[in-house]
Amino acid sequence: MYPDWPESDADLVPLPRCHGPKLKPFDFQGPQKIKFLDYIGEGLHAHVFKIKIMGKIYALKLFRFVYDGDWMSPDYEGFYATASLEAMSAFYEYSEPFSSECRAFARLQEAGHEELAVQCFGYLLLDEEHERAMMDQFSHLRIRFNGNIDGPLASDELRSRFLGKSGRLPPIRGIVKEFGHLPQALQTRDARKILQHVIRLQQLGIIYVDVADRQLINNKICDFSTAITTPHYVTNPELNPLIAPEWIPAMEFETFQFSISDYWSFDDMVQLWNEEHKDQKSKIAVYAFPGSRVCPTKYNLRNTPSRQRVFSFVDPRLYDWRRPAASPGNKATGALDGQRKRGQRKRKMGSRRADPKTRVRLDAKPPKWYLDCNDKVAAKLKRATAGRGWSTSLSWEFRDGRIFPRNKY
Ligand SMILES: Nc1ncnc2c1ncn2[C@@H]1O[C@H](COP(=O)(O)OP(=O)(O)OP(=O)(O)O)[C@@H](O)[C@H]1O
């Protein structure tokens, strides 16, 4: 299930191994060489370090081997899934935190929109020597890579469930990112930009990005460990032609909820920031749904007698995920390669400016996504916030080599 130890560079294939965007490995230009400088912090899924590679400072997010209940895995009991390795692997590629993050960053790269998040420089599989050195250097912090922030396991119980070919524990997986800082101050203009970024991420088929100020580095979204990037078994029924048509509306509803929850999270973030920064000269004055919880909703509802319409800002399914990737070196972009190479020659080495010829053009005013639903559902959605009033309604199972939705309750 987890990526195995590479025997040569050729094994460092873009990940994950499923439909959709894939992240390339970090280019060490030779053997892996990392200097660990500092421990920055941890979240539910990972530990983050300040590191140096080839004289340059980065942030390295090293992912834990988390409980199956911490991501959208197949049904699990207690901490562990009872599903087979084949089933777990199918889900792993789309939804496990490391895979989720690889997919979202890879989408930004292939679409030429890296400016929408903290910069990502690829994934790495930490070699044994670096793992040992890092664990020794930070032994006083008792860092654990099994379990989560609330329940770290002292043993390798989770990591040892799916061993590689050689019978060794799988390598710790990491993503190399731009090093930055949490926001000290958030002004209305910053918040407006973040909201614009969320809309644009969704236009690129990336939803459920867990918007919160603790996720912002250099005022940009930094954490995609829960993100759903199209094509995904939640959003794209076409991935499994055996899904019965009656399930399609349920999947649409699930996708809608994940999408709109990003705006609820944004509004929660603004509200919380204003509460916690009363000393800030001016309050943040931008909401996705202005006044939706504080005073009566201003949702733009069409006045129909029996059915109400609720909107989210973008339908992420409209992103054409079959479009050839824009990232250099992708064979699928054949026709575009010539143009890109000519453009690249003019650019300085190391410049990461997107090629305007291959960059996905995003509609400045994307059409809103109206959900056709009954009064009860509409009322519930209008009352919901990120933390209250909504929950996923589907769970997922693996049958005959494919992922199917089923009702949660
Ligand atoms: N690029 C970065 N530069 C500096 N600090 C960072 C960077 N990325 C993450 N951090 C710090 O590390 C912490 C954990 O990172 P992150 O949120 O990505 O982990 P996570 O396990 O996915 O968290 P969560 O529980 O929110 O899902 C962040 O709160 C942030 O303070």
The ligand as a MOL file (V3000), in Angstrom:
LIG
                    3D

  0  0  0     0  0            999 V3000
M  V30 BEGIN CTAB
M  V30 COUNTS 31 33 0 0 0
M  V30 BEGIN ATOM
M  V30 1 N 5.7190 25.4510 4.9700 0
M  V30 2 C 5.7330 25.6480 6.2830 0
M  V30 3 N 6.5430 26.5660 6.8420 0
M  V30 4 C 6.5520 26.7760 8.1780 0
M  V30 5 N 5.7520 26.1060 9.0450 0
M  V30 6 C 4.9190 25.1740 8.5620 0
M  V30 7 C 4.8690 24.8910 7.1670 0
M  V30 8 N 3.9510 23.9390 6.9650 0
M  V30 9 C 3.4410 23.6300 8.1590 0
M  V30 10 N 4.0180 24.3600 9.1390 0
M  V30 11 C 3.6940 24.2910 10.5690 0
M  V30 12 O 3.5070 22.9420 10.9560 0
M  V30 13 C 2.1990 22.7250 11.5120 0
M  V30 14 C 1.6500 21.3910 11.0510 0
M  V30 15 O 1.5510 21.3910 9.6500 0
M  V30 16 P 0.2680 20.8900 8.8600 0
M  V30 17 O -0.9150 21.7080 9.2590 0
M  V30 18 O 0.5810 20.8700 7.4090 0
M  V30 19 O 0.1400 19.3960 9.4170 0
M  V30 20 P -1.1340 18.4380 9.4830 0
M  V30 21 O -0.7390 17.2510 10.2750 0
M  V30 22 O -1.6420 18.1720 8.1010 0
M  V30 23 O -2.1490 19.3570 10.2590 0
M  V30 24 P -3.7370 19.2650 10.4330 0
M  V30 25 O -3.9690 18.6090 11.7440 0
M  V30 26 O -4.1240 20.7240 10.4730 0
M  V30 27 O -4.2860 18.5430 9.2620 0
M  V30 28 C 1.3710 23.9090 11.0160 0
M  V30 29 O 0.3860 24.2760 11.9400 0
M  V30 30 C 2.3940 25.0170 10.8230 0
M  V30 31 O 2.5200 25.7610 12.0210 0
M  V30 END ATOM
M  V30 BEGIN BOND
M  V30 1 1 1 2
M  V30 2 1 2 3
M  V30 3 2 2 7
M  V30 4 2 3 4
M  V30 5 1 4 5
M  V30 6 2 5 6
M  V30 7 1 6 7
M  V30 8 1 6 10
M  V30 9 1 7 8
M  V30 10 2 8 9
M  V30 11 1 9 10
M  V30 12 1 10 11
M  V30 13 1 11 12
M  V30 14 1 11 30
M  V30 15 1 12 13
M  V30 16 1 13 14
M  V30 17 1 13 28
M  V30 18 1 14 15
M  V30 19 1 15 16
M  V30 20 2 16 17
M  V30 21 1 16 18
M  V30 22 1 16 19
M  V30 23 1 19 20
M  V30 24 2 20 21
M  V30 25 1 20 22
M  V30 26 1 20 23
M  V30 27 1 23 24
M  V30 28 2 24 25
M  V30 29 1 24 26
M  V30 30 1 24 27
M  V30 31 1 28 29
M  V30 32 1 28 30
M  V30 33 1 30 31
M  V30 END BOND
M  V30 END CTAB
M  END
